[in-house]
């Protein structure tokens, strides 16, 4: 079975769950839209009227990136926890396809399918704020690809923790705030932020969507930092997951919860 077949199967799985449990899908949209409204109206009260348009655009993009980060960096942790709870984690390892390939396909499938939900929230947010963002496909597609690669690396690290410790729900809930900080903090605040995951990519996406910067308007060093950061975190994430997998197998933890 090729990687493409595994990806298609996982996309179908996520799509079926999205449609079959439609009330849960609608609840996700309502929840994220409600969170946006809290930030939006908060800015209206305490923000500067002169910079209201910039602040609204910043909130919209940050919320969108946060939703994306939860899907890519946290979602697989919940998936593995559910697999362990229902007793199907060992079946995952009975496949002829390596488990990390299956998990990668599931993470990518989750992001692709949930684009429907994310775009819905994005449109609702722009309608509410009265601020429409820039959508230059030639700029945003490579930015989101590199950004997603780095996010998936962090997702594999979270998956490794879930594989060993199983019950990490409290940690995942706390991680939501850390993910929001990563996608919201401007990289210009400190040069050290370049070494954190997704910060550079999130800043470039924000500039492209709010200021209309195009692919060639970014410095070559920006693209190099983005590419290297994403590649390093992805490789490190898979490496950490493989170490956790080896430890879980050695201690017989795959079939226990």
N, C-alpha and C positions, 0 to 999 in steps of 0.2 A: 504494500500500500504506500503510495507516494505521499509526500508532505501536502500536495495540493488536495488529494482526496481526504486527508485528515482535516485540513482546513475547511473544506466544503462541508464535511460531516458536522464539524463543530459549529459552523455558521448556521446550519440548518437546526441544530439542537437549540442554540441560543434564540433563534428566531421563533421556533415553536413555543419555547417557554415564554417568550415575550408576548406572543399572541394568546396562548392558552391561559396565562395568568394576567389578563388584561387589566383587572382592577389594581394589581400591584404595579403595572407599568404606568397607569394613570396616576397612582399615588406618588411614584417617583417624580413625574412631571410636576405635580402639584407641590411636592416637598421642595424641590429645587427652585421652583418659581417663587414660593413663599420665602425661601431664604434670600433670594434676590431682592424681593420687595422690602425685606427688613434692612438690607444694606442700602437699597435705593432711597427709601424714605429717611433713613438715618443720615445719609449724606445731604438730603434736602434741608434738614434741620440744622446741621452743624457745619456743612461745607460752605465754601466761598461761592457766592453767586456768580462771580466772574469766571470761575473755573468749573461751573456746574457741568458743562458739556464734556469736558475732559474727564471729570470724575465719574460721570455716568458711563462713558466708554470704557474706562479702566475697570469699573465694577463688572460690566457685561463680559468683557474678555476674561477677566480673572475667574468669574463664575463658570464660564465655559471650560476653561483650562482645568479648573478644579474638578468639574464633573468628569472630564477626560482622565485626569490623574487617578480618580477613585476607581474608574473602570479598569485602567491599565495596571496601576500599582497596588491596589488593594483588593480588587475583585477576585484575583486568583487565590488569595488567602482565605476568603470566604468559601470559595469553591472547594479547596482542599479540606477545610473544616467540615463542610457538608458531606464530602465524600467519606471522611473518616467517621462521621456520625452515623451515616446510613450503612456503613460497612462495605462500601464499594471501592475503597481506595486500592485494595489489593488487585481488583479486577483491572484497574488502570495499568498496573505493572505486568499483567498477563498479555498485553498486546505486543505484537511483533515490532511495533513502532516504539522507539525510546520514549519514556514518560515525559521528558522535558520537551520533546517535539509536540506531544499531545497538548501539554500545558500551554506551550507557545501558541499553538493553533487556537486553543480555547480563548486565550487572552486576546488575540487578534480578532477572532470571531466576535467576542463580546464587545469590543470597541466598535467594529464595523456595524453590527446590528444596532447597538445603542446610539449610533449616530442619529437615528430617527428621533430618539428621545432628546438627545442633546441639541439637535437643530430646532426641535419644537420649542424647547426652553429658550434657546437663543433668539428665535423670532419673537416669542412673547416678551422677552426682556427688552429687545429693541423697540417693539411697539409701545411698551410701557414708558420707556425712557425717552422716546421720540428721537433717538439717535441711531442712525444706520451706519454700520461699519463698512470698511473696505474689504472686498473679497477678490483679490488678485490670485487666481488659481495657480499661475506659474510661480508665484512666491510662496503661497501658503502650503501647497502640496509638499515640496521638499522640506519645508520647515516642520510640518506636522509629522512627516516620516521620521526625521531625525529625532524629533521630540519624543515620538512614540517609542523609538528604539531605546532611548534612555529610560523611559518610564517602565518598559518591559523588563529591563535589567533590575530595577528596584522591585518590580513585581516578583521576580524569581527569588530575590532575597527574602521577601515576605513569605513566599511559598515554602522556602526552606525552613523557616521558623514554624510554619503551620505543620509541616511534615513531621517535625520532631515533637513539638509541644502540643499539637492538635488544637487545644482550646486557647486561642489568642484573640478572642473577640474584643476584650477590653483594650488590648494593644492596638487593634485595628481601629477602634473608635478614637483613641488618642491620636493615631497616625493621621486621621482626617485633618486635624488642625495643622500638623506638620506639612502635609501636602498642600494645604491652602497657602501656607507661608511660602513654600517653594515656588508656586506658580504666580504669586502676587508680588514678591519683593523685587524691585528693580535691580538689575545686575550692576548698575552704575553706582550703587551705594558703597560697594567695597570690591576690590579686585579678587578677594578671597571667595566671593560668591561664584566665581567661574568654576570652582572645583566641586560645587554642590550639584546634584543631579537636577536636570530640567530647568534650572534658573536661566541660563543663557538662552535656551530655546524659547521659553515662555516670554522673555523680554523681547526677543525678535518677533515673535508672533504678535505680541501686543503692539509693537511699533508698526507692523505691517497692516494690522486691522484698524488701528486708531489714527495713525498718521499717514497711511497710504504708501509707506516705503516699499519699493519693489526689490526684486531679487538682486539686481546689480547695484543697488544703492547701499547695500550692506558691505562693510569692509571684508576683504578676504580673510582677515584674522578672525572675524566673527564666525564665518562659516567653518574655519579650521577648528576653532574652539568648540563649536557646536558638534561637529563630526567626531572629534577625538573624545569629547565628554560622553557622547551617546554610545560610542563603541566601547569605551572603557567600562562604563556602568553595565552595559549589556553583557560583556564577557565576564565581568566580575560577578554579576548576578547569576549567570549560568554556573559559574565555578562554585559559588557559595551553595547553590541549590544541589549540585552534584555531591558536594561534601556532606550536606545535610542528608541527602538520599542514602549515601554510603553508611553514614552513622545510624540512620533509622533502620536500614536493613541488618546491620551488624547487631543491633540491639533488639531486633524483632518488633519494631514499633509500627510497621505498616498495617498490620491487622489489629492493632489495639487502639482503643480510644480512651 
